């Protein structure tokens, strides 16, 4: 048990046990993406342009922007000759082609696990298969994955209902890929429908779901029945963080909420809560978790119990900064 520092009036505050799960927070792909922007700023000097948010967390984006990163929606906002970084979510082939056409020095910070899915789409397409992508429409990762092959080749399926209604040509061969940040439960439910309907369905040898997404969901499932409420710290637009809230509710803790920071916790949320679960999405810095713990310590006598469900050791090297990019660096 770990006690969190509290005011002198601690004896007048009611006790609160916090089950702090581990693993939580940054995954290897997020760490790689952030370090890529930081390294680009060192090599090129500010400003460095980033297409879309490098990861889905406002705190991280704010810190990098303060150092000189400029986040843009599309390449047409990047000046000629400026370095540009592709976010961890990946980009369509058309975006790469446009960057090459303009002669932009681009650095690809796509998570290697997303790149794995891109290569699966490309392989299936080259072998003449239709590709079914399980994912959420409009998410940057899904947009990038859809753009790895011709539009008529890749079909997006978002739910088991859509999978059941999907027109299937039983004479054709299909490939199956997934958005890496899906709920394990939802992904398996949809995949099961497709397996039952498609005789020639080619699935990846290893799951497309990110190891960090899976590990964080398993950790939440491990504590859900012990908690009166669960707080997930993460960006409002973070798919993996939102899935953690869903998993908590399904696993037995219906009182679960997603918070971007300590200021978002409604005072009434912790009424009649004696045991609180606390975790963070894969794009969430640990400082935000500590801020919430300190906020709780101002209202409760807090005892923290860290629950470790698995130990992560995954590490990804930075993407290659080519010689063609280096000549833009400031001497």
NORMO-V832909 format. One record per backbone hydrogen bond with DSSP energy under -0.5 kcal/mol. CO is the residue of the C=O (numbers start at 1). NH is the residue of the N-H. If there is no record, write none. Layout:
BEGIN
CO,NH
CO,NH
END
This chain:
BEGIN
2,304
7,10
8,11
9,12
10,13
14,301
16,18
16,303
17,19
17,276
18,20
18,305
19,21
19,278
20,307
22,309
22,310
27,31
28,32
29,33
30,34
31,35
32,36
33,37
34,38
35,39
36,40
37,41
38,42
39,43
40,44
40,45
41,45
43,330
48,70
49,85
50,52
50,72
51,87
54,88
55,57
56,235
57,61
58,62
59,63
60,64
61,65
62,66
63,67
64,68
64,69
65,68
68,47
68,48
70,50
72,52
74,77
75,78
77,79
79,82
83,49
84,107
85,51
86,109
87,90
88,111
92,95
92,96
93,97
94,98
95,99
96,100
97,101
98,102
99,103
99,104
100,103
104,106
105,84
107,86
107,109
111,114
111,115
112,116
113,117
114,118
115,119
116,120
117,121
118,122
119,123
120,124
121,125
122,126
123,127
124,129
125,128
130,175
131,133
131,155
132,134
132,177
133,135
133,157
134,179
135,137
136,139
139,143
140,144
141,145
142,146
143,147
145,148
146,149
147,93
150,153
150,154
153,131
155,133
157,135
159,163
160,164
161,165
162,166
168,170
169,172
173,130
174,202
175,132
177,134
179,182
180,210
183,187
184,188
185,189
186,190
187,191
188,192
189,193
190,194
191,195
192,196
193,197
194,198
197,199
198,201
199,201
200,174
200,202
201,203
202,176
210,214
211,215
212,216
213,217
214,218
215,219
216,220
217,221
218,222
219,223
220,223
220,224
223,226
223,227
224,227
229,277
230,257
231,233
231,279
232,234
232,259
233,281
235,238
237,239
238,242
239,243
240,244
241,245
242,246
243,247
244,248
245,249
246,250
247,251
248,253
249,252
254,256
255,230
257,232
257,259
259,234
261,264
262,265
264,266
266,269
267,270
268,271
270,273
272,274
274,17
275,228
275,229
276,19
277,231
278,21
279,233
280,25
281,284
282,27
284,26
285,288
285,289
286,289
286,290
287,291
288,292
289,293
290,294
291,295
292,296
293,297
294,298
295,298
296,299
296,300
297,7
300,302
301,16
302,4
303,18
303,305
304,2
304,306
305,20
306,308
307,22
307,309
310,312
320,322
322,325
322,326
323,327
325,328
326,329
END
